[in-house]
Amino acid sequence: MGRIFTLDEARALMPQVLTVTGPVYTLAASLAQELSEADDAQDETRAEALRERLQTLVQSWQQSMQDLEAEVKGLWLVDFDSGDGYWCWAYPETELGYWHSYEGGFRSRVPADQRPGVQA
């Protein structure tokens, strides 16, 4: 079992999450555009090189998030274990503001202050 985070503890990591994710997202979007152009031009050598760069970039981002003890749940989507679910963040959100149960997943997330069973 990994680390359990209070909302304040998870939010304290958000400056690092944002600092890493923003530039990586921008570079990934640029590489994806170049890859699309290479595919359109049927330049398979260039396309393969771009796929490898994109994969390496995403893996580096995932490792950076794991180093913060966040759980990567998808591309640009990280969760912090709350003990009864997850504090949930997805790029381009600017703050950690959502929670969802272990079973519910991203689609069932609610504002953190509406987390079931918690008195505000």
C-alpha positions in Angstrom: 0.0 0.0 0.0 1.2 3.5 -0.9 1.2 6.7 1.0 -2.1 8.1 2.3 -2.5 11.9 1.8 -4.6 14.5 3.5 -6.0 17.0 1.0 -3.5 19.6 2.3 -0.6 17.2 1.8 -1.6 16.4 -1.7 -2.2 20.1 -2.5 1.2 20.9 -1.2 2.7 18.8 -4.0 0.7 20.6 -6.7 3.3 23.3 -7.5 5.7 20.5 -8.4 3.0 18.6 -10.4 2.2 21.7 -12.4 5.9 22.7 -12.9 6.6 19.3 -14.4 3.4 18.7 -16.3 2.9 22.0 -18.1 6.1 22.0 -20.2 6.0 18.3 -20.8 2.4 18.6 -22.0 3.4 21.4 -24.4 6.3 19.4 -25.8 4.2 16.3 -26.1 1.6 18.2 -28.0 4.3 19.6 -30.4 5.7 16.1 -30.9 2.3 14.7 -31.6 1.7 17.4 -34.2 5.0 16.5 -35.8 4.1 12.9 -35.7 0.8 13.5 -37.4 2.6 15.5 -40.2 5.2 12.7 -40.6 2.4 10.1 -40.8 0.6 12.2 -43.4 3.8 12.5 -45.4 4.3 8.7 -45.0 7.8 9.4 -43.5 7.9 6.2 -41.4 11.5 6.8 -40.3 10.7 10.2 -38.9 7.4 9.0 -37.5 9.1 6.1 -35.6 11.7 8.5 -34.2 8.9 10.8 -33.0 7.0 8.0 -31.5 10.0 6.9 -29.5 10.6 10.5 -28.3 7.0 10.9 -27.3 7.0 7.6 -25.4 10.2 8.5 -23.6 8.8 11.9 -22.7 5.6 10.4 -21.3 7.5 7.8 -19.3 9.7 10.5 -17.8 6.6 12.4 -16.8 5.1 9.3 -15.3 8.2 8.6 -13.3 8.3 12.2 -12.0 4.7 11.8 -10.8 5.5 8.5 -9.1 8.5 10.1 -7.4 6.0 12.5 -5.8 4.1 9.3 -4.7 1.2 10.2 -7.0 -0.6 7.5 -8.9 -0.7 8.0 -12.6 -4.1 7.0 -13.8 -3.9 8.2 -17.4 -2.1 10.6 -19.6 -1.9 13.9 -17.6 -4.1 12.4 -14.9 -2.8 11.8 -11.3 -4.4 10.7 -8.1 -3.3 10.9 -4.5 -4.6 8.1 -2.2 -6.9 9.6 0.5 -7.4 6.4 2.4 -11.0 6.0 1.2 -10.6 7.1 -2.5 -8.4 9.5 -4.4 -7.7 13.2 -4.6 -7.9 13.6 -8.4 -6.2 16.0 -10.7 -6.1 16.3 -14.5 -4.2 18.7 -16.7 -4.9 21.6 -17.4 -6.6 22.0 -14.0 -4.7 24.6 -11.9 -5.4 23.1 -8.5 -6.3 19.8 -6.8 -10.0 20.2 -6.3 -11.7 16.8 -6.8 -12.1 13.4 -5.1 -13.5 10.0 -6.2 -13.9 6.6 -4.6 -11.7 3.7 -5.4 -14.4 2.1 -7.4 -15.9 5.1 -9.0 -13.0 6.5 -11.0 -12.5 9.8 -12.8 -16.1 10.0 -14.0 -17.5 9.8 -10.5 -15.4 12.6 -9.1 -16.9 15.3 -6.9 -15.5 18.6 -5.6 -13.1 17.7 -2.7 -15.3 19.6 -0.2 -18.2 17.4 -1.1 -16.4 14.1 -0.4 -18.9 11.7 1.2 -18.7 11.1 4.9 -16.5 14.1 5.7 -17.7 17.0 7.8 -16.7 20.3 6.3 
